[in-house]
Amino acid sequence: MASDIAMITSQLRGALSAGVTHTDPELSPLRRSKTTQPWPELAPHQALNNGVPLAVVLHQGVRTALHRSLAHGYYLPVRAALAADGPMPACWYGQQEACWIAYYDVLRRLNLARYGPEATEHLDIWAGLARSCGWWWPGETVCVVADRPQSVRTEPVFGTVHDQVRLQPEGLRHRDGWQPLLTR
């Protein structure tokens, strides 16, 4: 089941990338010039003023920034705290998938992407999952879905261009009182 969902998600992301009307930085993040260096990561206005394409600015400011905040600031520390008690099953991160969901949704809303009806419906389903649940684990006969946390307290990661955040040491609390012990 988990591998089927991973394959379907990969196919969806491929279909979404194919619908992007410009070169998708998700597929080709390097400059198309004499240099093979990636585009500089700058604040949006500064990036645009320095010739960084809007597509790259959106990718950095939505996809990359959300991924860093959600991965390094939330789900990797929580997974590490959970794994202290033993191995973790394969899971889908629910709201933590927001980085790629938001990126493709922003492109759609700005008319910088056109997706087919099936990809649009599938993206909307993933967006609904991200809005409505925490982590989830699919099984052959049962799917375990965790409720969203009761509270999440974050702090800024200083020196980041896109106002990234991370969890405060005791910043996550679930409705049943569970709180992971996070270490830095």
Buried (B, 14 or more C-beta within 10 A) or exposed (E): EBEEEEEEBEEBBEBBBBBBEEEBBBEEBEBEEEEEEEBBBBBBEEBBEEEBBEBBBBBBBBBBBBBBBBBBBBBEBBBBBBEEEEEEEEBBBBBBBBBBBBBBBBBBEEEBBEBEEEBBEBBEEBBEBBEEBBBBBBEEEEEEBBEBBEEBEBEEBEEBBBEBBBBEEEBBBBEEEEBBEBEE
